[in-house]
């Protein structure tokens, strides 16, 4: 039984890797379960045994990525107590992506190749569970605490600021992958976050 469970886990990993490679090469709409299966010597039915549809499979890929990123960042930046921590958080996120071929593929695919629709977004979010809001809520709570500690101007709304910071990051990622910026990803993050966060400091800091 133990061996069977382990084999099932390995099969699921292989399906996810095959799906990532196929999504990356062909895009979401042109990828079929049959092709994902054939790349690793399985039947289409075997893929359906683990994943009921493509949104389910995509959500599993995203969750796998986010869980690994969360674990990596918790080790590198245990808490966001200061402006430098926020900047470092996104610098280490850049490292997490750039140092892994699979992470690069998924980030590239989600940034530039994914054909999102309202239906797909809804289905994927349904399968993502706690991950769908984790990073926004984590950023928001950290910024709120920094504001209470007197590091951020009182008039700034933490909810809005969280969205702006996260969207700044995703914009950098898209600019990097689409080659619309002449500087590397880490430099983009470092310079822009320094400019943004320095403007948020209270004058007495």
Buried (B, 14 or more C-beta within 10 A) or exposed (E): EEEEEEEEEEBBEBBBBBBBBBBBEEBBEEBBBEBBBBBBEBEBEBBBBBBEEBBBBBBBBBBBBBEBBBEBBEEBBEEBBBBBBBBBBBBBBBBBBBEBEBBBBBBBBBBEBBEEEEEBEEBBBEBBEEBBEBBBEBBBEBBBBBBEEEBBEEEBEBEEBBBEBBEBBEBBBBBBBEEEBEEEBBEBBBEBBEEBBEEBEEEEE
